[in-house]
Amino acid sequence: MAGIVVVFDFDKTIIDCDSDNWVVDGLGATDLFNELLPTMPWNTLMDRMMKELHSQGKTIDDIVEVLKRTPIHPRIIPAIQSAKALGCDLRIVSDANLFFIKTILEHHGLTDSFSEINTNPGFVDEQGRLRIFPFHDFTKSSHGCSLCPPNMCKGVIIERIQASLAAEGKKKLIYLGDGVGDYCPSLKLTEGDYMMPRKNFPVWDLICRNPMLIKAKIHEWTDGEDMERILIQIIETISAAQMFSSSSDCKLQTISIAAFPQPLSVPH
């Protein structure tokens, strides 16, 4: 199953909340955040919030302790570990930030599970303050996508991943996400790929408006248990098909995929 790349969103996909809001709320800065929200871009606002919290005496350790309490469904970790153990290449494409993501992954022993993390830069400076910057510097140029926020087009990232995989030989992509920003990359997936939108979340709603625009097979999920079951079934189904196509052993024709969930059926 080395031919499978699984791409995860992070907020509300791997974890069950928005990490930015979780930290702001956890450190008691919600009112200031809401006051400043209409006045500046999101990444700029998060960088400003980290400055304000630092000036109030909040430390990196305080931020880390809040991040360690981030809610995550108990089946998400086994799902990631199983996909990795089955030989999949796991990657993250997220509009969170690198410090939050790496801290949470490390806390749950998942640091080595992912070969690549594409997200907004986040690092601790020499003053011990967390700095957060946009993935794409929109003050210098536009990424050119009207579907995505100015700081990140996940579709562009998926196209880069697809180009690198094409150079290595054909591989299947499985993409899991929940938000508006996950819609653009879903449009980049091909017929051999799989899109796993979180049901009744924004990306699901967008896909339901016109599912024919998505070339990939669509399999929705609701929570961590659902995600684990469907993801592993997809991986095993792809693997079975790859084994069948590469082998002349007729016994492989008896492989059953009857238990595999049916693709999404949505109104046109």
N, C-alpha and C positions, 0 to 999 in steps of 0.2 A: 504493500500500500504506500510505497514511497512516492507514488504519483499523485498524491492528494495534498492540497494545500488548504487549510482551514483558517479563514480570516474572521476574527472576532472584533466586534465593537466592544467597548468596555463598560461605560456607564449604562445601567439598566439592562445590560446583557450579561456580562460576567458578574458585576455587582448589581444589587437591587436598588440603586439610588443614583443620583447625580453626585459625583464625588466633590465637585466644586461647592455645591449647596450644602453637602454633608459637612464639609470642613468649616464653612462660614457659619452655619447654624451651630455646630458643635463648639465653636469658640466664641459664641455669643455676639456675633457681628451681623446678624440678619438685618436689623433696622438700617444700619449704615449701608449695607449692600443694596437694599431695596431703594434707598435714597439716591445712591449713585448710579444705579442701573440704567436710567434713561439718558445719562449724560456721556457715556463712553462705550466703546466696543467691549465685548465680554472678556477677552484676554487681558486687555488694558485694565479693566475693572478688577479682575482677579489679582493682577500684579499690585494694583493699588491697595486691595484688601490685605494682602500679605504685608505690605508696608505699614498699614495702619495697625495690624495685629502685632507686628514687630515693635512698633513704637509704644504699644501698650504693655510690652514685656512678655508677650507670648513667644515661646521658643520653638525651634524645629522639633524638639522632643514633644512639645504640646501638640503640634500638628500630627506627628507620627502616632501619638496615642489615640487621637480622634480617628485617624485612618485605619488603625487596627480594629476599631469597632464598626467599620463599614459593613452593612448587612449584605450577606451573600447566601444564596440558597445552598443547603447542604449537599446537593447533588451536582453543583457546578464544578467543584474541585475534582471529584471522581470523573466527571465527563471530560474535562481537560486532560487529566492523567491517562484516561483510557485512549483518547484520540492520539495522544503522544505515543503511548505504548504500542498502538497499532501501526506506527510508522508514519503518521501524518506530520507534515511541516506546519506548525501553528504560528500564526502572526496576529498582531493587534493593529487595528486602524481606528484611532479614537480621537475625539475632540476634547479629551480631558487634558492632562499634562503628565510629563514623564516622571516627575517626582511622586505624584499621587499613585500612579499606576505601579511603578517599581516598588514603592513601599508596601502596597497592598499585596502584590504578587509575592514579595519576599516573606511577608507575614504568613502567607498560606503555603509556603514552600513551592511556589510555582515559577520562580525566576527562570529556571533552566528549561521550562516547557516551551518557551516562545523563542523563535529564531530572529524575530524582528518586531520592534514596536515603533509604529508611526503615530506620532502625537505632537502636541505643542510642547516646546522645550520648557523644562522646569528644573531649576537647580538652586543650590544654596550658595550665596555669594560670600565674600570674605568677611562681611559684617554679620554673618549668620542669619541673613534674611533670605527667604524663599523668593526667587524671581521667576516670573511666568511670562513667556513671550508667544506670539502667534507662530504656528507652523509655517504659514506663508506670510511674508511681510507685505501686506496689502497696501502699506503706505508707499511702497516703491513700484508695485505693479499689481495687476489683477490676474487671478488664475483663470479668468475667462468663463467661469461657469455660473450661470444665473440661478441654478438650483441650490447651490451650497453657500454657507456663510463665507465672508470674505477671507477669513484666516485659514480655511481648509476645504479643499475639494477632495473628498474620498474617492471620487471617480478617477481623478488623475492618478492617485496612488495605486488604485487597482490596475489601471492601464500600465503603469510602470512594472507592477508585479507580473502582469500577464506577459509583458515584453521579455522580462528576465526568464520566465518559465518557458516561453517559446524557444529561447536560445538553448535551454536544457532538454527540450523534448516536451511533447504534449502532456500537460497535467490537468487534473480536475480541480476546480475551485469550489469550496463551500463557504458561503458568506453568512454570518449571523449578525443581526442588528435590530434596533428598535426605533431609532429616531429619524427625523426628517433628513438628516445628513447621510443616512444609510440608503436613501432612495437612489441617488445618483450612481453609486457603485453597483446597485442591483441592475441598472440599465446597461452596464458594461459587461455583465456576465454573458457567457455563450450558452448554446444549447446543451452542451455536455456538463454544465455547472449546476450548482444548487444554491438557491436563495432560501434562507431560513429567517423570515421576519417574525418578530414577537407579536403575537396576535393582540389586536385591540390597542396597539401602540401606533405612533404616527406613521412609521414606514409601512405598516400593514394597511392603514387607511389609504395611503397614497397608491400602493400596489392595487388595492381593490377597485380604485377608480377606473383603471384600465389594465388588467392583468396581462393582456395580450402584448403589452410593451416589454414584458420581461421574457427573455429568451430562455433563461434557466428554469429548471424545475423548481416549483415553489412548495415548501413544506413549513407550515406555521408551527409555532410552539408557544406555550403559555408560561411555564416556569422552569426551574432547573431540572426537575424530574423529567418533564416533557422534553426539554432540550437534550438531556443525556440519551434518552431512549431513541429519539429521532436521529440525532447526530451519529450515534454508533450504528444504527441501521443503515443510514446512507453510506457511511464508510464501508461497511461490510458488503453492501450491494455493489458499490463501485469496485471493490476488491474482487468480488465474485465474477463480475463482468470482465475485468482485466485478466483474471486467471483463465476464464473460458476462451477469450479471444487469443490468448498467447499459447494455448495448449491444444494438442491434438487428442488428448485423453477424453474419450466420449463419456466417461463417468461424470465429468464435470457438468454434463447436460442435466443431471438430476438435481443440481443445486436449486433450492426453492427460495424464492423471495416473496412468498405469499403474505408474510407477516409485515412487509414493508408498507408504511402509510401511504395512502393515495395522495396524489398531488392536490394542491389547493383548488377548491371549487368556489369561485366567487362570482357575484353578479356582474354582467358586462354593462 
